Every structure is written in structure tokens, then in C-alpha cells.
Amino acid sequence: MAKLSVEEVKHVAKLARLAITDEEAEKFATQLDAITDFANELQELDTTDVVPTTHVLPVHNVFREDIPAKGLDRDLMMKNVKEQQDGLVKVPPIIAQ
């Protein structure tokens, strides 16, 4: 890959609306060249027998099995309710009229 010029770095900084000095542009051009050189070195590695991974640690589903169970007894639960109507909990309206 071609080396990044200082003008290209300044252009990208302008597109990103970043104000950088000439010294910073030179520094970033050098750093970006080092990064792209390293990426090119990685491209040379033989990865034919390497299994692709999506996570560094083995990840597995930790959810419990979904087993139906009996819910709370309605009469027992309604003993703790201030107001009820037709077997349902009655709450104040939340939409102002």
C-alpha cells in the first residue's frame, strides 16, 4: 500500500472536522504508515488452518430451560392491592386530559 502523504492526512482531518497542525499531520502520517505496514505484514500470514472465531472465550447459552410453572394465586395476590375492579388491579390514569 502506498504511503499516506501529509496532504491526505490533512484532507481526512478536514472531512472529520478535526483541526490539526502541520506537526500533528506529519506525526499522524507516520503513525498511520506504521499501522498499514503492520496490517500488510498480517496479510502475509498463512491462516488456512485457523478456525475463525467471534469471541476470545468460549461462549454458550446460559439461559435456564423454560419449564411452565403455576403462577401466583390471584386471591392471595389481591390481598396486597389497594384498589381492584373485576379481579384486576386498578391504578390511577397516567394520561392527562
Sequence and secondary structure as in RCSB ss.txt:
>XXXX:A:sequence
MAKLSVEEVKHVAKLARLAITDEEAEKFATQLDAITDFANELQELDTTDVVPTTHVLPVHNVFREDIPAKGLDRD
LMMKNVKEQQDGLVKVPPIIAQ
>XXXX:A:secstr
     HHHHHHHHHHTT    HHHHHHHHHHHHHHHHHHHHHHTS  TT    S SS                HH
HHHTT S EETTEE     S  
